[in-house]
Amino acid sequence: MKEFSGKVLFLDRSDINTDEIIPAKYLTEITKEALKPYLLEDLSLAGFNTKEDIKDKAVLVTRANFGCGSSREHAPWAFEVNGINVVIAESFARIFRQNMYNCGMFAIELPKDKIEYLFENFAGKETSITIDIDKEKIIVTSSDQSEEIDFKVGEFDKTLVKEGGWVGYADKNY
């Protein structure tokens, strides 16, 4: 099973699309590893430095409609190969969300007020998040604050995460 904890990258913008996650010019790459240096290369966000800000991060917290645009599995792969196995947002594009679970990764939806709370209280600080899969809790920790936030995930999506995605699930069940 993948790791579902670590340092947080906050991206304070809605409607981050799959072309910004992994530019289309890299879709001809034949390995996930080849996508690694290009994650969020085309993201336009004031103060965001692709190379520095992604380094050592394992969880992404962002706003609404994350992963909109083209329905490409490369977008979750680019996160996975960079060690980011959890994306927390107000909402996701349907296909992106399912591609995350199909790859054994978490796409956790939280209400707008919870996302706002995370940005107001933890963005700009060294923050870590741990996902407790079975209890459906997000444990958020910074140097001066800790918080537990409940989330809901469907049982089948939870199974996909535990099995490492569809391939792991199929190997175990078919």
C-alpha positions as CSV (number, residue, x, y, z in Angstrom):
1,M,0.0,0.0,0.0
2,K,1.2,3.5,-0.8
3,E,2.0,6.1,1.9
4,F,-0.8,8.5,2.7
5,S,1.0,11.0,4.8
6,G,3.6,13.7,4.6
7,K,4.3,17.4,4.0
8,V,1.5,19.5,2.4
9,L,1.6,21.5,-0.8
10,F,-1.1,24.2,-0.8
11,L,-2.3,25.4,-4.2
12,D,-4.7,28.3,-3.6
13,R,-6.7,28.1,-6.9
14,S,-9.8,26.5,-8.3
15,D,-10.1,24.9,-11.8
16,I,-6.5,23.5,-12.0
17,N,-6.8,21.5,-15.2
18,T,-4.9,18.4,-16.4
19,D,-2.9,20.4,-18.9
20,E,-1.5,22.3,-16.0
21,I,-0.9,19.2,-14.0
22,I,1.0,17.5,-16.8
23,P,1.4,19.4,-20.1
24,A,0.1,17.5,-23.2
25,K,3.5,17.6,-24.9
26,Y,4.7,15.0,-22.4
27,L,1.9,12.5,-23.0
28,T,4.1,10.5,-25.4
29,E,6.4,9.5,-22.6
30,I,6.2,5.7,-22.1
31,T,7.0,5.5,-18.4
32,K,5.6,7.2,-15.3
33,E,9.1,8.1,-14.2
34,A,9.6,10.2,-17.4
35,L,6.7,12.4,-16.2
36,K,8.3,13.3,-12.9
37,P,10.1,16.5,-13.7
38,Y,7.1,18.1,-15.5
39,L,4.5,18.0,-12.8
40,L,2.7,21.3,-12.6
41,E,5.2,22.8,-15.1
42,D,2.5,25.0,-16.7
43,L,0.6,26.0,-13.6
44,S,0.1,29.7,-13.4
45,L,-0.1,30.7,-9.7
46,A,1.6,33.7,-8.1
47,G,4.5,32.8,-5.9
48,F,4.5,29.1,-7.0
49,N,7.9,27.7,-7.9
50,T,7.5,24.2,-9.5
51,K,10.9,22.8,-8.7
52,E,11.1,24.1,-5.1
53,D,7.5,23.9,-3.9
54,I,6.8,20.3,-5.0
55,K,10.0,18.9,-3.5
56,D,9.4,16.5,-0.6
57,K,5.6,17.0,-0.6
58,A,3.2,14.1,-0.2
59,V,-0.2,15.7,0.0
60,L,-1.8,18.4,-2.0
61,V,-4.6,20.7,-0.7
62,T,-6.4,22.9,-3.3
63,R,-9.7,24.4,-4.2
64,A,-12.7,23.4,-6.4
65,N,-12.9,21.5,-9.7
66,F,-9.4,20.1,-9.5
67,G,-8.3,17.9,-12.5
68,C,-10.8,19.4,-15.0
69,G,-10.0,19.3,-18.7
70,S,-8.7,16.3,-20.6
71,S,-9.4,12.8,-19.2
72,R,-5.9,11.6,-19.0
73,E,-4.5,9.1,-16.5
74,H,-1.1,10.8,-16.9
75,A,-2.2,13.5,-14.4
76,P,-2.5,11.1,-11.4
77,W,0.6,9.3,-12.6
78,A,2.6,12.5,-12.5
79,F,1.5,13.0,-8.8
80,E,2.2,9.4,-8.0
81,V,5.8,9.4,-9.4
82,N,6.5,12.6,-7.4
83,G,5.3,10.9,-4.1
84,I,2.0,12.8,-3.9
85,N,-0.7,10.1,-3.2
86,V,-3.3,12.4,-1.7
87,V,-5.2,15.3,-3.2
88,I,-7.7,17.1,-1.0
89,A,-10.1,19.6,-2.6
90,E,-13.6,20.9,-2.5
91,S,-14.5,19.0,-5.7
92,F,-12.8,17.1,-8.5
93,A,-13.5,16.5,-12.2
94,R,-15.2,13.1,-12.2
95,I,-12.7,11.3,-14.4
96,F,-9.7,12.7,-12.6
97,R,-11.2,11.6,-9.3
98,Q,-11.8,8.1,-10.5
99,N,-8.4,7.9,-12.1
100,M,-6.9,8.7,-8.7
101,Y,-8.7,5.8,-7.1
102,N,-8.0,3.5,-10.0
103,C,-4.3,4.2,-9.3
104,G,-4.7,3.5,-5.6
105,M,-4.5,7.1,-4.6
106,F,-6.8,9.4,-2.5
107,A,-8.9,12.2,-4.0
108,I,-10.7,13.4,-0.9
109,E,-13.5,15.9,-1.1
110,L,-14.2,18.3,1.8
111,P,-16.8,21.0,2.1
112,K,-15.8,24.5,1.1
113,D,-15.6,25.7,4.7
114,K,-13.2,22.9,5.7
115,I,-10.9,23.7,2.7
116,E,-11.1,27.4,3.7
117,Y,-10.2,26.4,7.3
118,L,-7.1,24.5,6.1
119,F,-5.9,27.4,4.0
120,E,-6.5,30.0,6.8
121,N,-4.9,28.0,9.5
122,F,-2.2,25.9,7.9
123,A,-1.1,27.3,4.5
124,G,2.2,29.1,4.8
125,K,3.3,26.9,7.6
126,E,5.3,23.6,7.6
127,T,2.3,21.4,7.6
128,S,1.9,17.6,7.5
129,I,-1.2,15.5,6.9
130,T,-1.8,11.8,7.7
131,I,-4.8,9.9,6.4
132,D,-6.3,7.3,8.6
133,I,-8.1,5.2,6.0
134,D,-10.2,3.0,8.3
135,K,-11.4,5.8,10.6
136,E,-11.8,8.2,7.6
137,K,-9.9,11.0,9.3
138,I,-7.4,13.5,8.1
139,I,-4.9,14.5,10.8
140,V,-3.4,17.9,10.1
141,T,-0.3,19.0,12.0
142,S,1.8,22.1,12.0
143,S,4.3,23.4,14.6
144,D,1.6,25.1,16.6
145,Q,-1.6,23.4,15.8
146,S,-3.2,20.0,15.2
147,E,-6.6,19.1,13.8
148,E,-8.6,16.0,12.9
149,I,-11.1,16.3,10.1
150,D,-13.6,13.6,9.1
151,F,-14.1,12.6,5.5
152,K,-16.2,10.1,3.6
153,V,-15.1,7.7,0.9
154,G,-17.1,4.9,-0.7
155,E,-16.2,1.4,0.3
156,F,-15.1,0.3,-3.1
157,D,-12.8,3.4,-3.5
158,K,-11.4,2.6,-0.1
159,T,-10.7,-0.9,-1.2
160,L,-9.0,0.3,-4.4
161,V,-6.7,2.5,-2.3
162,K,-5.9,-0.4,0.1
163,E,-5.1,-2.7,-2.9
164,G,-3.0,-0.2,-4.7
165,G,-5.5,0.5,-7.4
166,W,-7.3,-1.6,-10.0
167,V,-4.3,-3.8,-10.9
168,G,-3.8,-4.8,-7.2
169,Y,-7.6,-5.3,-6.8
170,A,-7.8,-7.5,-9.9
171,D,-4.8,-9.6,-8.9
172,K,-6.4,-10.3,-5.5
173,N,-10.0,-10.9,-6.6
174,Y,-9.8,-12.4,-10.1
